[in-house]
């Protein structure tokens, strides 16, 4: 692909969606990704959710978009940090997702988040995505977050 084509692929100024995109509220991504997400099980250190893959979260290959998967790692991973009693979920230090298989529109997936460690200043969680129908592992994420340390004011 020539350089001008790459530039056109990345830059999306103008066009049919410009007004829609520019008028979106702050934090618009959360409801787009989270709509339809249901908690099936919640306990200290674990949150299990389900989601039926909607058309809005598909990539050009008609499978669950990698960016949506990463956003769900962030969201589900943050939820499991709260179950450990943390007052905040902190800020992302590192997020990693291994994409192992595709999830298709209408497919019900399970998102299983586990707290690996929630300390005073760092939390590490794992998030597995599996097909409810086949049990096949779709993606596996790991998320590290910095938890702000409360400072005493004397």
Phi, psi and omega in degrees: 000134180284163187297323179294323177294321177297316179300316178294327178296321185275315185278127182237035178292144180073200177084183186296331187260000187304311181297317181298313182295314182292338181266002179290144180286165174300148179061031182293337186293324182304307181293331178296316182279321189277341181303122180096352179285128182236138175273121179266330183206137178217132178206172179301120177085003180208135173226124178246123181240164171229153180209131170271120187299118180269157179302329183294343183255017181271151172266187181291345176269008180062033172237168180306126183295139179300324178293323177293320178298314179297320178297322178291327173299316179297312184293308182292323178295322177294320180300317182291333176295319177300324181295343180270005177090006179292137180284344179214160178265359175074201181235149182292134173255319182204141174223134182226136177226128171258122181264117189251336181200171180262152171241133188254161180305135181085350180282135177270127180242154174252138179239108187251110183256133179228136175280119176274323177199130172231103181258201181287327184230349181225139174235141177230129181230156172240148181223119178254136177248121179230153175284127178292331183285314187255342185078003182288137177287123183265315181204156177223127181239155174225136185226129176248132181230143174272128177258118181303134180275128178292133179253142179278143178249108183266000000 
